[in-house]
Amino acid sequence: MKKKATKEPVRLREKKLTNGNLSLYLDYYNAGERQYEFLKLYLMDKPKTALDKQSNQATLELAQRIKAKRTEEVLLGNFDLQSKSLSSTDFIKFYQAYITTYTKADNRVLSASLNKFKTYLKEAHGKEKLSCKDLTQNLILGYKDYLEAKLTGEGPQTYYNRFKKVVKHAIRENLFSKSPLPENLKFKGGGMNKGVLSLEEVSLLYKTSCGNEVIKRAFLFSCNTGLRFGDIKALQWQDISGTELAIKQNKTQEVNRLSLNKNAIALIGERGNGKDLVFPLPSFEGSAKTIKNWVKRAGIDKRITWHSARHSFATNILLLGYDIKTLSKLLGHTSIQHTQKYLSIADERKTQAVNALPDLNF
């Protein structure tokens, strides 16, 4: 006589989402009742790259461990779905799973922030894994100190802000019984470490051969509008009406409306069809390499990145005498606090200009 198979008390299941990803959840059958626990973990339905497949595997392993834990609890009779705490979840794998489903333009920076945190764990604590319950305030303060020791300018705060975004998401998903984030954390003032181009240097770049005409026009367009790389790369002709541009910013999801000056209109060239890209740019890395060589060819001895175009636009607007509220609206900032960092650069430029006046013999 065949032995009847024992029914699993906890099963791992998948639910297909509208965006094509698969949401993982647990299906419980306990004391005659069926319950579900959605894990907030997601798989790509058809992973294409090796990195995508690796990410899927890590997410699936995490889900399997949670399932094993829940099965043990059901069998021991101490299962309580309402009081579930996922504090034993591997924070690093949760971080990676969060990145996998993240769709905003700063995904590249978010991935870099994970790599920075992993490096810190290994160098400072000799760890490659970290459960959520072990992510303490002291460990986070150590990470902040590590970032300030290793990076300059805005780098430490940029990486920490992405890290904090993931921790806050984990808090909402009940991975922590209380927030591990230190309050009122302040970073050392270091200013922005990216170079800022003067109006004369922007003009010099215009006159210098770049090697890629699309990158050249797009970068100079950013110098005249302050738009980020992701927004310019996604810019379609339907976003431009006459001399006005209206675009939903990838970073803030806010609609930014800008009046285009004569330079910007000249740089976009002949109008194309509605959903066609205005600037069909290559990858960020490819564009950055071209800009580096272009700046060197122009004889400009500054560390210029793509984001320098946005910084240059902001600084030059202030130097021309316009107020910070106007600049904040032009940049599409949600708070004037984000705009105030440009005041120090503009003030420094004014001081340099005054000190450049020739000495007079009184």
Secondary structure, 3 states (H helix, E strand, C coil): CCCCCCCCCEEEEEEECCCCCEEEEEEEEECCEEEEEEEEEEECCCCCCHHHHHHHHHHHHHHHHHHHHHHHHHHHCCCCHHHCCCCCCEHHHHHHHHHHCCCCCCHHHHHHHHHHHHHHHHHHHCCCCCEHHHCCHHHHHHHHHHHHHHCCCCHHHHHHHHHHHHHHHHHHCCCCCCCCCCCCCCCCCCCCCCCCCCHHHHHHHHHCCCCCHHHHHHHHHHHHHCCCHHHHHHCEHHHEECCEEEEECCCCCCEEEEECCHHHHHHHCCCCCCCCECCCCCCHHHHHHHHHHHHHHCCCCCCCCCHHHHHHHHHHHHHCCCCHHHHHHHHCCCCHHHCCHHHHHHHHHHHHHHHCCCCCCC
